[in-house]
Amino acid sequence: MLQCLILELEMVFSWLNLLAKFGFSNITGIDYSSSAIQLSGSIIEKEGLSNIKLKVEDFLNLSTKLSGFHLCIDKGTFDAISLNPDNAIEKRKQYVKSLSGALNVKGFFLITSCNWTKEELLDEFSEGFELFEELPTPTFSFGGRSGNSVTALVFQKT
Ligand SMILES: C[S@@+](CC[C@H](N)C(=O)[O-])C[C@H]1O[C@@H](n2cnc3c(N)ncnc32)[C@H](O)[C@@H]1O
């Protein structure tokens, strides 16, 4: 049974069809905010979705029960953790540790970031992860240079 850990609940509903198509039947969504989990729970109930479990969990202090995942998806949580004014460097390191503990070897990690460039993310996840694919995102040009407003990368745990 393919397992997926989702760190970005607002978008989870748009992921469900795609995940089902690829055979993911065991999907867990986490957030450390109980109101985010409550809101997601009420949407899940309204939509009649049964194959997703929701848990209030701090990803930086993740229960060891949350392991063995084939895929972890994040949009915005790594960014939020990075912006924490209290020891963000240490928290980013802990994020990579938690991610490593949650994923199977060869498991995939899909991150969408509005704060970090591709090169910066490659550096952040250089220990224990390798780039599998860069996903296309909108580009813009300014002052004769072009860049991306969002970075979306797929890493694979080594
Ligand atoms: C910027 S929001 C992203 C929300 C949504 N994915 C989006 O793209 O609009 C970051 C989310 O990460 C959650 N979060 C931040 N730190 C966390 C942690 N250590 N563990 C679990 N969730 C966390 C916040 O509660 C928030 O819901």
The ligand as a MOL file (V3000), in Angstrom:
LIG
                    3D

  0  0  0     0  0            999 V3000
M  V30 BEGIN CTAB
M  V30 COUNTS 27 29 0 0 0
M  V30 BEGIN ATOM
M  V30 1 C 2.4660 29.0490 4.8920 0
M  V30 2 S 1.2980 27.8850 5.5280 0 CHG=1
M  V30 3 C 1.0740 26.9320 4.0830 0
M  V30 4 C -0.3560 26.5970 3.9130 0
M  V30 5 C -0.7370 25.9760 2.5540 0
M  V30 6 N 0.0140 24.8110 2.2590 0
M  V30 7 C -0.6170 26.9720 1.4300 0
M  V30 8 O 0.2080 26.7800 0.5540 0
M  V30 9 O -1.3640 27.9460 1.3970 0 CHG=-1
M  V30 10 C 2.3430 26.9050 6.5670 0
M  V30 11 C 1.5950 25.8290 7.3350 0
M  V30 12 O 2.6030 25.0650 8.0190 0
M  V30 13 C 2.1450 24.7950 9.3320 0
M  V30 14 N 3.3480 24.5500 10.1570 0
M  V30 15 C 4.3400 25.4340 10.4490 0
M  V30 16 N 5.2830 24.8550 11.2150 0
M  V30 17 C 4.8840 23.5550 11.4030 0
M  V30 18 C 5.4350 22.4580 12.1120 0
M  V30 19 N 6.5770 22.5670 12.7860 0
M  V30 20 N 4.7670 21.2740 12.0730 0
M  V30 21 C 3.5990 21.1640 11.3860 0
M  V30 22 N 3.0150 22.1770 10.7050 0
M  V30 23 C 3.6500 23.3650 10.7150 0
M  V30 24 C 1.3350 26.0290 9.7240 0
M  V30 25 O 0.4250 25.7670 10.7720 0
M  V30 26 C 0.6470 26.3580 8.4040 0
M  V30 27 O -0.5970 25.7020 8.2810 0
M  V30 END ATOM
M  V30 BEGIN BOND
M  V30 1 1 1 2
M  V30 2 1 2 3
M  V30 3 1 2 10
M  V30 4 1 3 4
M  V30 5 1 4 5
M  V30 6 1 5 6
M  V30 7 1 5 7
M  V30 8 2 7 8
M  V30 9 1 7 9
M  V30 10 1 10 11
M  V30 11 1 11 12
M  V30 12 1 11 26
M  V30 13 1 12 13
M  V30 14 1 13 14
M  V30 15 1 13 24
M  V30 16 1 14 15
M  V30 17 1 14 23
M  V30 18 2 15 16
M  V30 19 1 16 17
M  V30 20 1 17 18
M  V30 21 2 17 23
M  V30 22 1 18 19
M  V30 23 2 18 20
M  V30 24 1 20 21
M  V30 25 2 21 22
M  V30 26 1 22 23
M  V30 27 1 24 25
M  V30 28 1 24 26
M  V30 29 1 26 27
M  V30 END BOND
M  V30 END CTAB
M  END
